[in-house]
Amino acid sequence: MSAGVDQHPDVQVKGVGQGVLEHFPKGFQTTKLDMYRWILLPVIATRPERLERGLHYSVMRECIAQVHPEGFYDMSLRNALCRISDLQTEKKVKPPVLDYDSSSRKLTVVDRGFLIWLEHQDTAVLKASL
């Protein structure tokens, strides 16, 4: 049997979460605002059952504004959110984990495996890793 065939589902789920935390915060390139890093903060801070309904832009903005060291412009956050799919494609995050709908202004976790992984994590440790 190949190594992946009998792999335990928890191992696959762990890979999803770790991959997002490893690749997503870096964004497309290093920037002063690190918006992709900060976008993960409200995702990590929100309970998985709440994430299933999506996070509205205003909730994300408020959460990030409380802790962002540089301050940021709304346009910087909006632009980063609108490019989330492109970033996941470039970073080879498969399956995609996050999706932003600009018409409803909601960020949604589209990979159930990520929600399962997140539910079993210590959010304080995840926040510190950002």
NORHU-V506971 format. One record per residue. N is the residue number from 1. RES is the residue in three letters. SS is DSSP state (~ for helix, > for strand, _ for the rest). Layout:
n=[N;N]
res=[RES;RES]
ss=[SS;SS]
This chain:
n=[1;2;3;4;5;6;7;8;9;10;11;12;13;14;15;16;17;18;19;20;21;22;23;24;25;26;27;28;29;30;31;32;33;34;35;36;37;38;39;40;41;42;43;44;45;46;47;48;49;50;51;52;53;54;55;56;57;58;59;60;61;62;63;64;65;66;67;68;69;70;71;72;73;74;75;76;77;78;79;80;81;82;83;84;85;86;87;88;89;90;91;92;93;94;95;96;97;98;99;100;101;102;103;104;105;106;107;108;109;110;111;112;113;114;115;116;117;118;119;120;121;122;123;124;125;126;127;128;129;130]
res=[MET;SER;ALA;GLY;VAL;ASP;GLN;HIS;PRO;ASP;VAL;GLN;VAL;LYS;GLY;VAL;GLY;GLN;GLY;VAL;LEU;GLU;HIS;PHE;PRO;LYS;GLY;PHE;GLN;THR;THR;LYS;LEU;ASP;MET;TYR;ARG;TRP;ILE;LEU;LEU;PRO;VAL;ILE;ALA;THR;ARG;PRO;GLU;ARG;LEU;GLU;ARG;GLY;LEU;HIS;TYR;SER;VAL;MET;ARG;GLU;CYS;ILE;ALA;GLN;VAL;HIS;PRO;GLU;GLY;PHE;TYR;ASP;MET;SER;LEU;ARG;ASN;ALA;LEU;CYS;ARG;ILE;SER;ASP;LEU;GLN;THR;GLU;LYS;LYS;VAL;LYS;PRO;PRO;VAL;LEU;ASP;TYR;ASP;SER;SER;SER;ARG;LYS;LEU;THR;VAL;VAL;ASP;ARG;GLY;PHE;LEU;ILE;TRP;LEU;GLU;HIS;GLN;ASP;THR;ALA;VAL;LEU;LYS;ALA;SER;LEU]
ss=[_;_;_;_;_;_;_;_;~;~;~;~;~;~;~;~;~;~;~;~;~;~;~;~;~;~;_;_;_;_;_;_;_;_;~;~;~;~;~;~;~;~;~;~;~;_;_;~;~;~;~;_;_;_;>;>;~;~;~;~;~;~;~;~;~;~;~;_;_;_;_;_;_;~;~;~;~;~;~;~;~;~;_;~;~;~;~;~;~;~;_;_;_;_;_;_;_;>;>;>;>;_;_;_;_;>;>;>;>;_;_;~;~;~;~;~;~;~;~;_;_;_;~;~;~;~;~;~;~;_]
